[in-house]
Amino acid sequence: MIALLEPLFQGDHARHGEALQCAPRPPADALRVADLIAQPPLLLDLLHRQARHLGADTRDLRPVASAWSLEYLGMWLPPMVAAASVLQHAFPADPEHVWVRFDDDGDPLGFHIRELGRPMPGTSAAQRYAPMFWQHMAPLFAVIGQLTRLAPKVLWSNAARHLETILEEALALTGGAAPIAQDRDRLLRDATWPQPQRTHPLYAPQRQVQVQAPVRPAPEGRRETLTLYRHCCLNHLLPGESHCGPCPLAPAHRKGRAEAQDA
């Protein structure tokens, strides 16, 4: 694990820190992310491998691409976000300087950088996260959309899901550190991005619904508020799968929205 990350990824969290490695030479079997973006057949091959693994129909790769993106982002974002928000440090995110290894099913095994980047204390979230968003994720998402017709909002929503989880865990581990809370609010709750020529891709209103609380710890019959995902990830279109619990398109939540509109 990169030494900078060791204090942040202890115990059960260690595997997330180990997902990003740094050494002068990338592994021989790693693909440079820039090549993945520049050569769509490479990415299409990964999606077809993922489809075979999931038993999905390759004629509609949208749910496969969404599932693949959740795996990709779930491995790449934890060390990147922890560095950016907790340590105020920017690891390289430019696709030219990031490599990734994949298994036979097309899932990422780990990421590699050759340099540690630079500390960025006192900078804004927009400055620290811009390379992640605009240099890495945006072009990768664009190619996925071209190959599969998956709407960009689904991919950005998938990214927001991971970001929210990571930042909330960081807040819990740091006792609610104010800089992390500011990053969370800036990245996920503010509808605007500082640069006027750019829209804020992560922002989308989130609906809340009342659901039956679990038996533990709430008393039986008690209701609790559930915040739904920004957009449906299409998981229900995969073989043997259904809507995620907080899916905004889950039948139970759509019924609740209709009732709220009729009231």
C-alpha positions as CSV (number, residue, x, y, z in Angstrom):
1,M,0.0,0.0,0.0
2,I,1.1,3.6,-0.6
3,A,2.6,4.8,2.6
4,L,0.5,8.0,2.6
5,L,-2.7,5.8,2.7
6,E,-1.7,3.4,5.4
7,P,-3.1,5.4,8.3
8,L,-6.4,5.7,6.5
9,F,-6.9,2.1,5.4
10,Q,-6.5,-0.2,8.4
11,G,-8.1,-3.5,9.2
12,D,-11.1,-4.3,6.9
13,H,-10.5,-1.2,4.9
14,A,-6.9,-2.1,3.9
15,R,-8.1,-3.8,0.7
16,H,-9.4,-0.4,-0.5
17,G,-6.0,1.3,0.1
18,E,-4.2,-1.6,-1.6
19,A,-6.2,-1.1,-4.8
20,L,-3.9,1.7,-5.8
21,Q,-0.2,1.0,-6.1
22,C,2.8,3.2,-7.0
23,A,6.0,2.1,-8.5
24,P,8.2,3.4,-11.4
25,R,7.0,0.6,-13.7
26,P,3.4,-0.6,-14.1
27,P,2.6,-4.3,-14.1
28,A,3.3,-6.0,-17.4
29,D,-0.4,-7.0,-17.8
30,A,-1.8,-3.6,-16.9
31,L,-3.6,-1.4,-19.5
32,R,-3.1,2.3,-19.5
33,V,-6.5,4.0,-19.0
34,A,-5.7,6.4,-21.9
35,D,-5.4,3.4,-24.2
36,L,-8.7,2.1,-22.9
37,I,-10.3,5.4,-23.9
38,A,-8.5,5.8,-27.2
39,Q,-9.2,2.2,-28.3
40,P,-12.9,1.4,-27.8
41,P,-12.4,-2.3,-28.8
42,L,-10.4,-2.8,-25.7
43,L,-13.2,-1.5,-23.5
44,L,-15.8,-3.4,-25.6
45,D,-13.9,-6.6,-25.0
46,L,-14.0,-6.0,-21.2
47,L,-17.8,-5.4,-21.4
48,H,-18.4,-8.6,-23.3
49,R,-16.3,-10.5,-20.8
50,Q,-18.4,-8.9,-18.0
51,A,-21.6,-9.8,-19.9
52,R,-20.6,-13.5,-20.1
53,H,-19.7,-13.5,-16.4
54,L,-23.1,-12.0,-15.6
55,G,-25.0,-14.2,-18.1
56,A,-26.3,-11.0,-19.7
57,D,-27.5,-10.4,-23.3
58,T,-24.8,-8.6,-25.3
59,R,-27.4,-7.0,-27.5
60,D,-28.1,-4.5,-24.7
61,L,-24.9,-3.7,-22.8
62,R,-26.3,-0.8,-20.8
63,P,-26.9,-2.7,-17.5
64,V,-23.6,-4.5,-18.0
65,A,-21.7,-1.3,-18.5
66,S,-23.4,0.2,-15.4
67,A,-22.4,-2.8,-13.3
68,W,-18.9,-2.7,-14.7
69,S,-18.6,1.0,-13.9
70,L,-19.7,0.4,-10.3
71,E,-16.9,-2.2,-9.9
72,Y,-14.3,0.1,-11.6
73,L,-15.3,3.2,-9.6
74,G,-15.6,1.1,-6.4
75,M,-11.9,0.2,-6.7
76,W,-10.5,3.4,-8.0
77,L,-12.3,6.1,-6.0
78,P,-11.6,5.1,-2.3
79,P,-7.9,5.8,-2.4
80,M,-8.2,8.7,-4.7
81,V,-11.0,10.4,-2.6
82,A,-9.3,9.6,0.7
83,A,-6.2,11.3,-0.5
84,A,-8.0,14.3,-2.0
85,S,-10.4,15.0,0.9
86,V,-8.7,13.6,4.0
87,L,-5.0,14.3,3.1
88,Q,-5.6,17.2,0.7
89,H,-3.3,15.4,-1.7
90,A,-3.8,14.8,-5.4
91,F,-2.6,11.5,-6.8
92,P,-2.3,11.5,-10.6
93,A,-5.6,10.9,-12.3
94,D,-4.9,11.8,-15.9
95,P,-5.6,8.6,-18.0
96,E,-2.1,8.9,-19.5
97,H,-0.6,8.3,-16.0
98,V,-2.9,5.6,-14.6
99,W,-2.8,1.9,-15.4
100,V,-5.3,-0.8,-14.5
101,R,-5.3,-4.6,-14.4
102,F,-8.4,-6.7,-15.2
103,D,-9.3,-10.3,-14.4
104,D,-10.8,-12.8,-16.9
105,D,-14.4,-11.5,-16.2
106,G,-13.4,-7.9,-17.0
107,D,-13.4,-6.7,-13.4
108,P,-10.6,-4.4,-12.2
109,L,-7.9,-6.0,-10.0
110,G,-6.1,-2.8,-9.1
111,F,-4.7,0.5,-10.3
112,H,-1.2,1.7,-10.7
113,I,0.5,5.1,-10.8
114,R,4.2,5.9,-11.3
115,E,4.4,9.0,-9.2
116,L,2.7,10.2,-6.0
117,G,1.4,13.5,-7.3
118,R,1.4,16.5,-5.1
119,P,0.0,17.9,-1.8
120,M,-2.7,20.5,-2.3
121,P,-3.5,22.0,1.1
122,G,-5.9,24.8,1.2
123,T,-7.2,24.3,-2.3
124,S,-10.8,23.9,-3.3
125,A,-12.6,20.7,-3.9
126,A,-13.0,21.7,-7.5
127,Q,-9.2,22.1,-7.9
128,R,-8.5,18.7,-6.2
129,Y,-11.2,16.8,-8.0
130,A,-11.0,18.3,-11.5
131,P,-8.5,15.8,-12.9
132,M,-10.6,12.9,-11.5
133,F,-13.8,14.3,-13.1
134,W,-12.7,15.9,-16.3
135,Q,-9.6,14.1,-17.3
136,H,-10.4,10.5,-16.2
137,M,-14.1,9.9,-15.6
138,A,-15.7,12.2,-18.3
139,P,-13.8,10.7,-21.3
140,L,-14.2,7.2,-20.0
141,F,-17.9,7.7,-19.5
142,A,-18.2,9.2,-23.0
143,V,-16.7,6.1,-24.6
144,I,-18.9,3.8,-22.5
145,G,-21.9,5.8,-23.8
146,Q,-20.8,5.5,-27.4
147,L,-20.4,1.8,-27.1
148,T,-23.6,1.0,-25.2
149,R,-26.0,3.9,-25.3
150,L,-25.9,4.1,-21.5
151,A,-26.9,7.6,-20.4
152,P,-24.1,9.6,-18.8
153,K,-26.3,10.5,-15.9
154,V,-26.3,6.8,-14.8
155,L,-22.6,6.7,-14.8
156,W,-22.2,9.9,-12.8
157,S,-24.9,8.7,-10.4
158,N,-22.9,5.5,-9.9
159,A,-19.8,7.7,-9.1
160,A,-21.9,9.8,-6.7
161,R,-23.0,6.7,-4.9
162,H,-19.4,5.7,-4.2
163,L,-18.3,9.2,-3.4
164,E,-21.1,9.6,-0.8
165,T,-20.2,6.4,0.9
166,I,-16.5,7.1,1.0
167,L,-16.9,10.7,2.3
168,E,-19.4,9.6,4.9
169,E,-17.0,7.0,6.2
170,A,-14.2,9.5,6.2
171,L,-16.4,11.9,8.3
172,A,-17.1,9.1,10.8
173,L,-13.4,8.2,11.1
174,T,-12.3,11.8,11.6
175,G,-15.1,12.9,13.9
176,G,-16.8,15.0,11.3
177,A,-13.8,17.0,10.1
178,A,-15.0,20.2,8.6
179,P,-12.9,20.1,5.4
180,I,-14.3,16.7,4.5
181,A,-17.9,17.9,5.2
182,Q,-17.2,20.9,2.9
183,D,-16.0,18.6,0.1
184,R,-19.1,16.4,0.5
185,D,-21.4,19.3,0.3
186,R,-19.5,20.9,-2.6
187,L,-19.4,17.7,-4.6
188,L,-22.7,16.1,-3.9
189,R,-25.2,18.8,-2.6
190,D,-24.3,21.9,-4.6
191,A,-26.0,22.2,-7.9
192,T,-23.3,24.4,-9.5
193,W,-19.7,23.8,-10.5
194,P,-17.3,26.8,-10.1
195,Q,-16.4,26.9,-13.8
196,P,-19.3,28.5,-15.7
197,Q,-18.6,26.5,-18.8
198,R,-19.2,23.2,-17.0
199,T,-22.3,21.6,-15.5
200,H,-22.0,19.7,-12.2
201,P,-22.2,16.1,-13.3
202,L,-22.6,14.6,-9.9
203,Y,-25.5,16.7,-8.7
204,A,-29.1,15.5,-9.0
205,P,-32.0,16.0,-6.6
206,Q,-32.6,13.0,-4.4
207,R,-36.1,11.9,-3.3
208,Q,-36.8,10.6,0.2
209,V,-39.5,8.0,1.0
210,Q,-40.8,6.5,4.2
211,V,-40.1,2.8,4.6
212,Q,-40.7,0.1,7.2
213,A,-37.7,0.2,9.6
214,P,-35.9,-3.0,10.4
215,V,-36.9,-4.8,13.5
216,R,-33.5,-3.9,15.0
217,P,-33.0,-1.3,16.4
218,A,-36.3,0.4,15.7
219,P,-39.5,-1.0,17.2
220,E,-41.7,-3.0,14.9
221,G,-44.0,-0.9,12.8
222,R,-41.8,2.2,13.0
223,R,-41.1,4.0,9.7
224,E,-37.8,5.6,8.7
225,T,-36.7,7.9,5.9
226,L,-34.8,6.4,3.0
227,T,-32.9,8.6,0.6
228,L,-33.1,7.2,-2.9
229,Y,-30.3,7.0,-5.4
230,R,-30.0,9.8,-7.9
231,H,-30.7,7.6,-10.9
232,C,-31.5,3.9,-11.5
233,C,-28.3,1.9,-12.2
234,L,-30.3,-0.7,-14.3
235,N,-29.4,-3.6,-12.1
236,H,-32.9,-5.0,-12.5
237,L,-32.2,-5.6,-16.2
238,L,-29.4,-8.1,-15.4
239,P,-30.4,-11.9,-15.2
240,G,-31.7,-12.9,-11.8
241,E,-31.4,-9.3,-10.4
242,S,-34.0,-6.8,-9.1
243,H,-34.1,-3.1,-8.3
244,C,-31.6,-2.0,-5.6
245,G,-33.2,-1.1,-2.3
246,P,-32.9,2.7,-2.7
247,C,-33.7,2.6,-6.5
248,P,-35.8,5.6,-7.5
249,L,-37.6,3.3,-10.1
250,A,-38.4,0.5,-7.7
251,P,-42.1,-0.2,-7.9
252,A,-42.6,0.4,-4.2
253,H,-41.0,3.8,-4.4
254,R,-42.8,4.8,-7.6
255,K,-46.0,4.0,-5.8
256,G,-45.0,6.3,-3.0
257,R,-44.3,9.1,-5.4
258,A,-47.6,8.7,-7.1
259,E,-49.4,8.8,-3.7
260,A,-47.4,11.9,-2.7
261,Q,-48.4,13.6,-5.9
262,D,-52.1,12.7,-5.4
263,A,-52.2,14.1,-1.9
